[in-house]
C-alpha cells in the first residue's frame, strides 16, 4: 500500500514556505552568507584565516558558514563582504507589473 504524498509549489522563499516571520529578510541574509561562504571557499581560507580578514573570531565564522544567521544583521553581512574585497550595490527599480509582489533579491556578480 502506497501513501500518496502531497506536493506544494515553492514560493521561491523557503523561509516564507515554512511560515517564518521576516522571511524576506532571512532569505536575503542567507543569500549574503552564501556569497561570503563561496568567497572563503574559493580562496581556500581556513576559518581562522577568514576570521582575521573579517574581524571575527573563529566560532563566529563557523556559525556563519553553517548558516546560523542570529547576530548577523544585513548591514554586518555587507561589511563582511567588503572585508573580502567585494563591493555591495543596492539598486532600487520600479516593479514590473506582474501577478507577483515586489521583491528583494541578491544578484551575484
C-alpha atoms as a printed R data frame, in Angstrom:
    type eleno elety resid chain resno      x      y       z
1   ATOM     1    CA   UNK     A     1  0.000  0.000   0.000
2   ATOM     2    CA   UNK     A     2  1.497  3.301  -1.087
3   ATOM     3    CA   UNK     A     3  0.639  6.526   0.653
4   ATOM     4    CA   UNK     A     4  0.248  9.499  -1.663
5   ATOM     5    CA   UNK     A     5  2.494 12.445  -0.880
6   ATOM     6    CA   UNK     A     6  1.042 15.914  -1.206
7   ATOM     7    CA   UNK     A     7  3.372 18.286  -3.057
8   ATOM     8    CA   UNK     A     8  3.193 22.084  -2.956
9   ATOM     9    CA   UNK     A     9  4.965 24.521  -5.251
10  ATOM    10    CA   UNK     A    10  7.561 26.723  -3.585
11  ATOM    11    CA   UNK     A    11  7.120 30.457  -3.429
12  ATOM    12    CA   UNK     A    12 10.845 30.786  -4.105
13  ATOM    13    CA   UNK     A    13 11.475 31.617  -0.455
14  ATOM    14    CA   UNK     A    14 11.855 28.569   1.769
15  ATOM    15    CA   UNK     A    15 11.522 30.756   4.878
16  ATOM    16    CA   UNK     A    16  8.117 32.024   3.697
17  ATOM    17    CA   UNK     A    17  7.103 28.481   2.766
18  ATOM    18    CA   UNK     A    18  7.878 27.461   6.354
19  ATOM    19    CA   UNK     A    19  5.794 30.371   7.655
20  ATOM    20    CA   UNK     A    20  8.706 32.051   9.429
21  ATOM    21    CA   UNK     A    21  8.407 35.727  10.379
22  ATOM    22    CA   UNK     A    22 10.633 38.156   8.442
23  ATOM    23    CA   UNK     A    23 11.010 35.590   5.656
24  ATOM    24    CA   UNK     A    24 12.282 38.140   3.106
25  ATOM    25    CA   UNK     A    25 14.997 39.326   5.482
26  ATOM    26    CA   UNK     A    26 16.016 35.747   6.267
27  ATOM    27    CA   UNK     A    27 16.277 34.923   2.562
28  ATOM    28    CA   UNK     A    28 18.472 37.962   1.890
29  ATOM    29    CA   UNK     A    29 20.736 37.108   4.821
30  ATOM    30    CA   UNK     A    30 21.009 33.501   3.632
31  ATOM    31    CA   UNK     A    31 21.944 34.659   0.136
32  ATOM    32    CA   UNK     A    32 24.574 37.063   1.519
33  ATOM    33    CA   UNK     A    33 26.028 34.331   3.732
34  ATOM    34    CA   UNK     A    34 26.132 32.044   0.700
35  ATOM    35    CA   UNK     A    35 28.214 34.665  -1.128
36  ATOM    36    CA   UNK     A    36 30.556 35.025   1.866
37  ATOM    37    CA   UNK     A    37 30.919 31.260   2.204
38  ATOM    38    CA   UNK     A    38 31.645 30.900  -1.524
39  ATOM    39    CA   UNK     A    39 34.369 33.564  -1.342
40  ATOM    40    CA   UNK     A    40 36.002 31.894   1.663
41  ATOM    41    CA   UNK     A    41 35.914 28.516  -0.093
42  ATOM    42    CA   UNK     A    42 37.174 29.890  -3.436
43  ATOM    43    CA   UNK     A    43 40.167 31.391  -1.649
44  ATOM    44    CA   UNK     A    44 40.811 28.157   0.273
45  ATOM    45    CA   UNK     A    45 40.819 30.091   3.538
46  ATOM    46    CA   UNK     A    46 40.717 28.312   6.851
47  ATOM    47    CA   UNK     A    47 38.149 29.580   9.313
48  ATOM    48    CA   UNK     A    48 40.983 31.136  11.326
49  ATOM    49    CA   UNK     A    49 42.311 32.962   8.247
50  ATOM    50    CA   UNK     A    50 38.799 34.088   7.318
51  ATOM    51    CA   UNK     A    51 38.219 35.273  10.893
52  ATOM    52    CA   UNK     A    52 41.288 37.540  10.703
53  ATOM    53    CA   UNK     A    53 40.143 39.052   7.414
54  ATOM    54    CA   UNK     A    54 36.565 39.500   8.630
55  ATOM    55    CA   UNK     A    55 37.447 40.796  12.081
56  ATOM    56    CA   UNK     A    56 35.559 37.955  13.754
57  ATOM    57    CA   UNK     A    57 36.567 35.074  15.966
58  ATOM    58    CA   UNK     A    58 36.699 31.558  14.515
59  ATOM    59    CA   UNK     A    59 33.492 30.331  16.214
60  ATOM    60    CA   UNK     A    60 31.532 33.175  14.577
61  ATOM    61    CA   UNK     A    61 32.967 32.221  11.173
62  ATOM    62    CA   UNK     A    62 31.947 28.623  11.864
63  ATOM    63    CA   UNK     A    63 28.414 29.727  12.777
64  ATOM    64    CA   UNK     A    64 28.245 31.864   9.642
65  ATOM    65    CA   UNK     A    65 29.436 29.007   7.418
66  ATOM    66    CA   UNK     A    66 26.781 26.740   8.952
67  ATOM    67    CA   UNK     A    67 24.023 29.242   8.147
68  ATOM    68    CA   UNK     A    68 23.396 30.393  11.684
69  ATOM    69    CA   UNK     A    69 22.181 33.913  10.977
70  ATOM    70    CA   UNK     A    70 21.433 35.095  14.526
71  ATOM    71    CA   UNK     A    71 23.648 38.007  15.470
72  ATOM    72    CA   UNK     A    72 24.366 38.959  11.855
73  ATOM    73    CA   UNK     A    73 22.430 41.957  10.561
74  ATOM    74    CA   UNK     A    74 22.201 42.608   6.846
75  ATOM    75    CA   UNK     A    75 24.484 45.613   7.307
76  ATOM    76    CA   UNK     A    76 27.054 43.491   9.115
77  ATOM    77    CA   UNK     A    77 26.995 40.958   6.279
78  ATOM    78    CA   UNK     A    78 27.581 43.837   3.832
79  ATOM    79    CA   UNK     A    79 30.674 44.814   5.852
80  ATOM    80    CA   UNK     A    80 31.946 41.226   5.781
81  ATOM    81    CA   UNK     A    81 31.611 41.199   2.001
82  ATOM    82    CA   UNK     A    82 33.520 44.499   1.882
83  ATOM    83    CA   UNK     A    83 36.269 42.965   4.036
84  ATOM    84    CA   UNK     A    84 36.521 40.193   1.429
85  ATOM    85    CA   UNK     A    85 37.108 42.815  -1.262
86  ATOM    86    CA   UNK     A    86 33.582 42.909  -2.623
87  ATOM    87    CA   UNK     A    87 31.554 45.991  -3.440
88  ATOM    88    CA   UNK     A    88 27.914 45.852  -2.387
89  ATOM    89    CA   UNK     A    89 25.466 47.762  -4.547
90  ATOM    90    CA   UNK     A    90 21.861 48.420  -3.637
91  ATOM    91    CA   UNK     A    91 19.632 49.207  -6.575
92  ATOM    92    CA   UNK     A    92 16.038 50.362  -6.376
93  ATOM    93    CA   UNK     A    93 13.917 49.868  -9.504
94  ATOM    94    CA   UNK     A    94 10.190 50.034 -10.179
95  ATOM    95    CA   UNK     A    95  8.298 46.758 -10.009
96  ATOM    96    CA   UNK     A    96  7.411 45.307 -13.376
97  ATOM    97    CA   UNK     A    97  3.665 44.821 -13.455
98  ATOM    98    CA   UNK     A    98  3.079 41.122 -12.815
99  ATOM    99    CA   UNK     A    99  0.970 38.951 -10.605
100 ATOM   100    CA   UNK     A   100  3.852 38.779  -8.116
101 ATOM   101    CA   UNK     A   101  4.581 41.247  -5.349
102 ATOM   102    CA   UNK     A   102  7.665 43.433  -5.333
103 ATOM   103    CA   UNK     A   103 10.735 41.554  -4.193
104 ATOM   104    CA   UNK     A   104 14.220 41.918  -2.808
105 ATOM   105    CA   UNK     A   105 16.948 39.666  -4.138
106 ATOM   106    CA   UNK     A   106 20.693 39.195  -4.206
107 ATOM   107    CA   UNK     A   107 22.264 39.049  -7.664
108 ATOM   108    CA   UNK     A   108 25.800 37.654  -7.564
109 ATOM   109    CA   UNK     A   109 28.394 39.230  -9.836
